[in-house]
Amino acid sequence: MSGGDSSSVLAAYKKKGLAARVGFGRRPALIIIDFIRGFTDLRSPLAGNFDAEVLATRKLLRAARSTRIPVFFTTTSYDPDFLEAGIFIRKVPSLKTLRAGSPWVEIDSRLRPGGGEIVVDKKYASAFFGTSLASTLRVLGVDTLIVAGCTTSGCVRATVVDGMQNGLRVIVARDCVGDRAPGPHEANLIDIDGKYGDVESLSEVLLKLKGRGAKAKAGRVFRIR
């Protein structure tokens, strides 16, 4: 299939039986992927300019909190010898920025986790790989995962694919995800929307959340692996 703009690609996908809608289920949760200082502060070699996406995610986070749905954040951090990074760090040497305990692995202060909100400490692209995220979502009865964060072509995409493979409806808030370059960003949004989840505008996601009264369990901020 030849290239084209997103609307023409999605139209071609639909003709081939792709790009149907999964929609929202009964129990959504929000996960904010790697909006940590190592990715949002331009002094880090890993960073991109995600200011607009972070501000959009603040709106989404406020809505999630007001409707009391479960909220998750992810960070990526490694031991001092980077043994946990495996081959990944050979492919992306700048991951050495993300040493455990450094300021770079902290959640961006504009999106600081609150009480009862879980921080998932991951080592690879997917928030599900090597963590207890799937079992935690199961315990909470979550059937829909709303995704924000960075990068669209990396950790966002990997989390979306694994979310679908774990039996979840996955919704990507378009305005709340970003990449270091527009090409990979747009290409991956098209592919996610075609195969793995629904890509929706922030306004559409906020509309879906409005009036939902799902209650998250209160408590302290947890860090899980």
Summary of the structure (lengths in Angstrom):
residues: 225
radius of gyration: 16.8
end to end distance: 40.4
largest distance: 51.1
contacts: 732
relative contact order: 0.21
helix: 41%
strand: 20%
